[in-house]
Amino acid sequence: MNPLERIFLLLSILPFACFSQGISHPDTFPGAIIVQLPERNVAQLKKLTLEEAHLQCTSWRVAVEANNLSPWKIIPEDCADYVKEYMTGNGYEFDLQRVYNEAGIYARSVNLNGDGKDAWIFDVDETLLSNLPYYAEHGYGLEMFNSTKFDQWVETGTAPAIESSLKLYEEVLGLGFKIILLTGRSERHRGITVENLLRAGFREWDKLLLRSSEDHGKTATLYKSDKRNELIEEGYRILGNSGDQWSDLLGSSMSKRSFKLPNPMYYIP
Amino acid sequence: MNPLERIFLLLSILPFACFSQGISHPDTFPGAIIVQLPERNVAQLKKLTLEEAHLQCTSWRVAVEANNLSPWKIIPEDCADYVKEYMTGNGYEFDLQRVYNEAGIYARSVNLNGDGKDAWIFDVDETLLSNLPYYAEHGYGLEMFNSTKFDQWVETGTAPAIESSLKLYEEVLGLGFKIILLTGRSERHRGITVENLLRAGFREWDKLLLRSSEDHGKTATLYKSDKRNELIEEGYRILGNSGDQWSDLLGSSMSKRSFKLPNPMYYIP
């Protein structure tokens, strides 16, 4: 099946019902002037419906990336094929490449102090290491997260590198940044995480920060903010931060510049 | 021309050259394990190229919405038709509707104190009012910004309401939030801005904050942060913030929850 046929198959099996989200005409004030949408004739409607179903899943994904969605547990059922196509086709790869390009441009533009306190923070999962082999077996985010099964996967230590992140990592390292790895993984996974990172090609980080027992009750946003606060207290200047979750990037002691890697498969508050 | 024909026309006239952004194979470490991309045969390549051109413009737009792009002046020339199609087709409307839905869910979930200090901030341009009639005449972001021409448009006072924002505005007002309008427009445009807002159906705001002479040297991020700091000092709790630029949302005294409205046409630092 060629790619265009695949798109049409995808679109044709996406029910449209999920998108009727209570859109009613607003109770506007008298004389209000409103953006006019283009008129459409009935003959166009069916094809628009297919196009719209695809657009709605893109719209959902853009909302994820712009941090507009409330905490969400699983991907919308009607976007299951869309997300799979995105993750395994060119979409994910193009987005990763773009973030890599932008981060590299920024990294090269920074004047480093050179005192060993110029820091770039990297998250681990879906930032340096890819759990795509795991998520491919679990619906690309369609299944509820199962920490037991996911831990079993983590403990294999076989997560591959995200190629563009490995390139950025090497570039940032070469420029003289100190690399801080800040992950939501538990301290008890330190050994296997180090092993996996080395196997995937990462090296020479300054610190690998994992959740200790006192961090386990915190949201990722709070835990990572606390860790950034400590880094600032130690004299680090956080100049760059790469993460696939907004909870990697927002909060206190935010980086001078943050880079949001794509991830439509799961959300961590 | 039906919508699918339009897509193919769009794709067929998008040159691919712009997307070769120096993608070279990384100098990976020995033994590194890397995500494997699916293999493709030569027969698929041409169609993938058309698909890829469209995907690259979507990727650019996602990067804009995720705040990953360095300051940018104009939209990529090769995405000119894509952005026009997005702004005038269903894409922009779907994205606006989704932000409206999410903001409404959040607004209804907030427990208000009711002392008149529960605040929701709205930006004006491309948030409450649409300048699409102006940008339609100026390449949807393809032309360099011309402040003289744009001011002439502003002074007509005819910018229409963004329908979903008017609905959210009314809902937020009805829930008991105090509405603060915080805009990068100049104080000298206060009169025409009030006139335009009323004409478009907006009413009963608590404050309309515009740039005074002392604010003109500041970035939007700094100017808006300073204004939010002042609001906090006055006792307001900033519970919601709607804006089409990240400079509306990031900085100090950030809102408890922010909503990024779509805007691929221009960037304000």
Interface residues (C-beta under 8 A of the other chain):
Chain A: N2 P3 L4 I7 Q21 G22 I23 P26 D27 T28 F29 G31 A32 I33 I34 V35 Q36 L37 P38 Q44 K47 L48 E51 E52 L55 Q56 T58 S59 W60 R61 V62 A63 E65 A66 N67 N68 L69 S70 T88 G89 N90 G91 E93 F94 D95 Q97 R98 V99 N101 E102 I105 Y106 S130 L132 T158 P160 A161 I162 E163 S164 L166 K167 E170 R199 A200 G201 R203 S258 F259 K260 P262
Chain B: N2 P3 L4 I7 Q21 G22 I23 P26 D27 T28 F29 G31 A32 I33 I34 V35 Q36 L37 P38 Q44 K47 L48 E51 E52 L55 Q56 T58 S59 W60 R61 V62 A63 E65 A66 N67 N68 L69 S70 T88 G89 N90 G91 E93 F94 D95 Q97 R98 V99 N101 E102 I105 Y106 S130 L132 T158 P160 A161 I162 E163 L166 K167 E170 R199 A200 G201 R203 S258 F259 K260 P262
